[in-house]
Amino acid sequence: MELRDFVKSSLRDIIGGVSDAQKEIEDGAVVPPINESTFSNVESGVTSYQTIAFEVSVNTVEREGSEAKLNVVAAVIGGSVGGNSSNDSAHAAKLSFKVPVRFPKSSAE
């Protein structure tokens, strides 16, 4: 899976999961409405604004005549990754990054 698709799917699933939980949980609230202008709330991280941290292993495959693409490494089985033999050049790396998001606030008070 390409990195951009993985990040997009992950963010959509996380925010969608928060929204789904808000609809299903009757006692309590997920991301309750709070005063986000209070410094103590912001300082302690109690806010609808959060960062989602990613740490993924990716590989870059460059094929002759095409652009390089970053792919998320899903699994390594038996110490090797299968592939076909061609004029490909591959490099692996670990990426760490954060994406700021704002979760939907619950309507429960």
C-alpha positions as CSV (number, residue, x, y, z in Angstrom):
1,M,0.0,0.0,0.0
2,E,1.3,3.4,-0.8
3,L,2.2,5.6,2.1
4,R,-0.3,8.3,1.2
5,D,-3.1,5.8,1.0
6,F,-2.1,4.4,4.4
7,V,-2.0,7.8,6.1
8,K,-5.3,8.8,4.5
9,S,-7.0,5.6,5.5
10,S,-5.6,5.7,9.0
11,L,-6.7,9.3,9.7
12,R,-10.2,8.6,8.2
13,D,-10.6,5.5,10.3
14,I,-9.4,7.1,13.6
15,I,-11.6,10.2,13.2
16,G,-14.5,8.0,12.0
17,G,-14.0,5.7,15.0
18,V,-14.2,8.7,17.4
19,S,-17.4,9.8,15.7
20,D,-18.9,6.3,15.8
21,A,-18.0,6.0,19.5
22,Q,-19.7,9.3,20.2
23,K,-22.9,8.0,18.7
24,E,-22.8,4.6,20.5
25,I,-21.7,5.5,24.0
26,E,-24.7,6.7,26.1
27,D,-23.1,7.1,29.5
28,G,-20.2,9.5,29.3
29,A,-18.8,11.4,26.4
30,V,-16.0,10.9,23.9
31,V,-14.3,14.3,23.3
32,P,-16.8,16.2,25.5
33,P,-17.3,19.9,25.0
34,I,-14.7,21.7,27.1
35,N,-13.4,25.2,27.4
36,E,-10.4,25.0,25.1
37,S,-9.4,28.6,25.8
38,T,-8.3,27.6,29.4
39,F,-4.5,27.3,29.5
40,S,-4.6,24.5,32.0
41,N,-6.7,22.3,29.6
42,V,-4.4,23.0,26.7
43,E,-1.3,22.5,28.9
44,S,-2.5,19.1,30.1
45,G,-3.6,18.0,26.6
46,V,-7.3,18.0,27.4
47,T,-8.5,19.5,24.1
48,S,-10.1,18.3,20.9
49,Y,-6.9,19.2,19.1
50,Q,-4.5,16.3,19.1
51,T,-1.6,14.9,17.2
52,I,-1.6,11.4,15.7
53,A,1.9,10.0,15.7
54,F,2.9,7.6,12.9
55,E,6.0,5.4,12.9
56,V,6.0,3.3,9.7
57,S,8.6,1.3,7.8
58,V,8.5,2.1,4.1
59,N,10.4,1.0,1.1
60,T,11.1,2.9,-2.1
61,V,11.0,1.1,-5.4
62,E,12.4,2.8,-8.4
63,R,11.7,1.2,-11.7
64,E,13.4,2.2,-14.9
65,G,11.2,4.8,-16.6
66,S,8.9,5.5,-13.7
67,E,8.8,7.6,-10.6
68,A,9.7,6.2,-7.1
69,K,6.9,5.4,-4.8
70,L,6.9,5.0,-1.0
71,N,5.1,1.8,0.1
72,V,4.3,0.8,3.6
73,V,5.9,-2.5,4.5
74,A,3.1,-4.7,5.7
75,A,4.9,-7.8,6.7
76,V,8.1,-9.6,6.3
77,I,7.7,-13.4,6.3
78,G,10.6,-15.8,6.7
79,G,13.1,-12.9,6.6
80,S,12.5,-12.0,3.0
81,V,10.0,-10.0,1.0
82,G,8.9,-11.6,-2.3
83,G,9.1,-9.8,-5.6
84,N,9.9,-10.2,-9.2
85,S,13.3,-9.9,-10.8
86,S,13.7,-6.8,-13.0
87,N,15.6,-3.6,-13.1
88,D,14.3,-2.3,-9.8
89,S,16.2,-0.5,-7.1
90,A,14.7,-0.6,-3.6
91,H,15.6,1.2,-0.4
92,A,14.0,0.7,3.1
93,A,13.6,3.4,5.8
94,K,11.6,4.1,8.9
95,L,9.6,7.3,9.0
96,S,8.3,9.0,12.1
97,F,5.9,12.0,11.9
98,K,2.9,13.6,13.5
99,V,-0.3,14.9,12.0
100,P,-2.3,17.5,13.9
101,V,-6.1,16.8,13.9
102,R,-9.2,18.2,15.6
103,F,-11.6,15.5,16.7
104,P,-15.3,16.2,16.5
105,K,-16.7,17.3,19.8
106,S,-19.5,15.4,21.5
107,S,-22.9,17.0,21.8
108,A,-23.3,15.4,25.2
109,E,-22.8,17.7,28.2
